[in-house]
Amino acid sequence: METAFHFDITKKSLHSKARRGRFHTPHGVIETPAFVTVGTNASVKALSSEDVLEAGSQVVLANAYHLLLGGRTEVVEKAGGLHTFMNWQGPMMTDSGGFQVFSLGFGKDHKVGRNTTLFPGEGSSSEMRARDVYTPSDIKILEEGVIFRLLSGERMSLTPEKSIAIQERLGADIIFAFDECTSPLSGYDYQKEAMGRTHRWAERSRNAHTRKDQALFGIIQGGEWQDLREESVKAISALDFSGFGMGGYFGKTKEKMYELLNFVTERLPEQKPRHHLGIGRPEDIPKLIDAGIDMFDCAAPTREARNGTLYVSNGTISIGNGEFREDFKPTEEGCGCVACSNFTRAYLHHLIRGKELLYYRLASIHNLYFVNNLVREIRERI
Ligand SMILES: [Zn+2]
């Protein structure tokens, strides 16, 4: 592992594979297990860095693909890197663009998110699709890399070498190897073929990586098949990455998904941190942690907040519903977030009905605080 990084496992659960740890990065320590806040386009939607910090977030994940479009990488680099550009002084991650290989390719053509058809609202590419700036089938996957066709008709290629170069210029603390995130609807043969490519791209990513102040994580693929996942664990473990990313689709039901995830984590080297890409709604969090996952990112808490779904201890509420019109309680009794400390459900209801911009900020702060706090409580019990 790069010298600037080390991962100490401080406690292990007696009842599950859960572990508590401290992952040291050049921008501070991540107490694990940790929820990773999604700030795809160098922005956690509707929130300032102070809001994100106050909501208890430790790490922010941006996306190399989005920050490559329109020459943004150069601007971020000139600004002094992502931390300075967006004024987030804590640890950061960047996703390699591998998820876009799926979300802009098969994900669009099959009209599914990584998990969305089965589990609405998570790991979803719907934010990107909703923006409607791409036309379907505009992606070509080759051994060398991926060619995206933008709406302008312009072509843009992304290769392992290019993804790493961009991520080095963006300057996050933790970066990911370029992979092919596959569709849940792809069959065994395609998953196997794509996984082989992901392994070759992982090696090329590793060879292209030069910055010692960045930890490079390799991504394990293989879809819902145990033998492929096993093969992927072996191939990626052999490449001496600083940590592991769990990528792609793990199974048709949550039960199957966690069974396979446990199968994978049992086979991973224990001393390296594990990140699960694109999952982390409240009901998933205890299961991810029990499976021995140390970090996980998810856009759902902030996206659902913007859509009017707020997290409470016994599930969710739709704050736009009439029943909250004169509900003068906070969103969640006892919640320490800025929204709950200062405003009532009735006020949030009023704001969302009026499409007031303040709604998006307060709602996002609450859901983010809720998941961060949930993870912190579980962490402290390990
Ligand atoms: Zn709250």
Residues whose N, C-alpha, C, O or C-beta is under 5 A from the ligand:
A	BS01	ZN	C335 C337 A339 C340 H366
